[in-house]
Amino acid sequence: MNDNLIPSASAANRPPIGADTVLVAMSGGVDSSVAAWLLTNQGYDCVGVTMKLYDSEPEPAPQPGAKPRLCRNNSCCSLADIEIARSVSGQIGIPYYVFNFKADFEAAVIRPFIQAYDQGLTPNPCIECNRRIKFEPFMQKARELDCQYVATGHYVRREQGADGQVYLRKGLDPGKDQSYVLYMLTQAQLGHILFPLGSLNKAQVRGLAREAGLLNATKHDSQDICFVPDGDYVAFLERCKGHKLEAGQFVDQQGRSLGPSQGQQAYTIGQRKGLGIAVGSPLYVLKKDSQKNQVVLGPSEALFTRRCLAGGLNQISGNWRTRPQRLLARPRYHAAEAPCQVEPLGPDQVAVIFDEPQRALTPGQAIVFYQDDYMLGGGTILPEPPDKTAE
């Protein structure tokens, strides 16, 4: 047996995993649980899988006969979540496994997260986890087990086109649409992924969970980065480094010192609170210089620009990487899409020129492109060259 495959006792005496089986990524939350329940009721042969990504702080041992705890904090992937996913799989009547991806997660998500902050960027580790862990290695496991599909609880719609292409559309619930964090998927992957929740809203999903009697029907959604469950990413960086961040300087737009900072890693573009700088008018983080360990502060209006560069591109559909196009772009997870012109600059870089100035376009964050409700792909916002002025 593969060392990364840890069988659950609930899988005992089950038939062997076969070619028509769907591996369902189960986090312990209500969304992935309902996804597994729906697919099972639609006649799919499902197997529940949780990916063990990191060692969370120890959980208190459950009392004999006690139900799994529904919430320890706002993160995901804790030991309590694994026990919930195991129990829900038992309720649904499907086998359950835990895949050990801790080494992969350390190398592909946590280390790049730290490096990005050191480089003056503001990373999105959940997107990198989707790219490097939750689809690539997970789908490799599915292939090793001769499974046809994997499935997740993301709120996004998959559409098979008459041209043979697979298209991704936003989830019908605008408050839950998760297309932004899936921009890195490929056509090869999309041919083997199912998204059962894309046409549902959250209230409907919880209603289905209650109807099925799932024990996590009222479980709160995870909010924080899974490996930073308290939300204090600065403390996390310091724990990983084994020392405090190196103190830096706040400077104004002309480079004049405004006072000491915790270090450029401790701040993000657009931030106002927690700066500890008292001047006559509010100041915001405009830019970070990792080489000088400086944080540039200025007025709110200086945060607005019409242009940014994007690299690390992934195109799901359309041909925006090779010719200029009018599209919609979402420059951060919860931002509204804004009209823009996308101009290819090379094989892996585009310029994005918005019709209206956008606030706090942040290097390291994803920018994702849309046409109507079709998500076409995206990339990572890059720092502007030093001599580039805001347009």
Phi, psi and omega in degrees: 000141177302134181297337182274001181248111183251107185287145174269150178300334181292346181270000183299142176064020176275155175294158182296148177294134186230186189292337182264010184275146174252124171275118182257120177287115185243118183268349189099351179274170184290327184296307181293330178293317178292325176302315179295319181295317180297312182296321177298318180288340175274002175099003177283149175268102190257151172229124178279136181223132170247137178266116176280112189255331183201165179268104177282171179296149187302142176267145173300141179295133179292147176286147179307128178083356182283147176287152176301144178290137185276338183201123173257322177202191184268010179267182174238177171074013177283170177299325178297321179295322178297317180294324177295313179300321178297315181293319179295320177301320176296320177299317182287331181091035179238153175293160185219139178224158170245126176262131181269104179242026185297316181295318178298318182294319178300314185284323190264342185236305187291311181298314176298329176300313180294315181298322180297316178297322178296333180271006178085013181261165174241097188280165172241093186294334180295323177292318178294326176296317176299317184291309191267338187239302193286348176238310183298295181294325181297317179290330174296320176298320179298318179295320179298330181265010179059036178268143183280323187225158160242159180219149177225171179265022178292145176271086179204152182250136178255130183231127177273120182274157177294341180275004181089350178279153172255132182247149175248130178242154179299150173298149183293334177275106184298333179283345182241356182310129182240021180300328182304319186275004180244017186294344184274358182292152181249165177301319180298320179289317184297336176293349184229024179239138176244140178234085187293343188262000189299333182260010182247159170254172186297320181297321178294320180297315178295324177297319177295322179296320177293319179300321181279351181073025182289136188291342181256024183301331182251011182294136180294150176289148174288145184238322189267167171299132190300325181268003172231066190296338178269359178079357182269084185288335177295315177298323178297314179300319181292322177297317181293322181280337182081013179199167177293153173299146178289126182298144179232205183229141164274137176226159175272184185293343177264004178087007181278139184293136176246354180136173183284152174237169176290345190123144189300334181296339187277003187227160177226155183301133180094351183291139175240315184287151173079013181278330180071025180246124181249112175226185185290337183222158182299141177241148181231155175286119180261326188198156176233137179244104184289328181291319179268354185054048180242149175240119183273126180248152178189186183286163183302321184295338179285352178281346188267133177211156181263352191229143168211163174257149177225140177226188183058046192282147170224123181253116177275316180209171185079183179226037183291345178282342187245344177212151181301142180214150169270121182221182168252143180230139174248111187272358173202165191307306188261016177278156173282149175292143181235141179298142182202168170250128178256121185243113177297137179245351183172187184295336183219037178206139174227155168259137179245118181246110182280149176295322180237148179302140180249146183270134169054057172290115197250116176304134182104336179276157179281146168238127190238139188253144183225154167228111192057236180256016176270128176269123190261348184129195181178200181195196181248133178295130182258153172297143175287150173306150185305328184267007181274126177262153180295141180260000000 
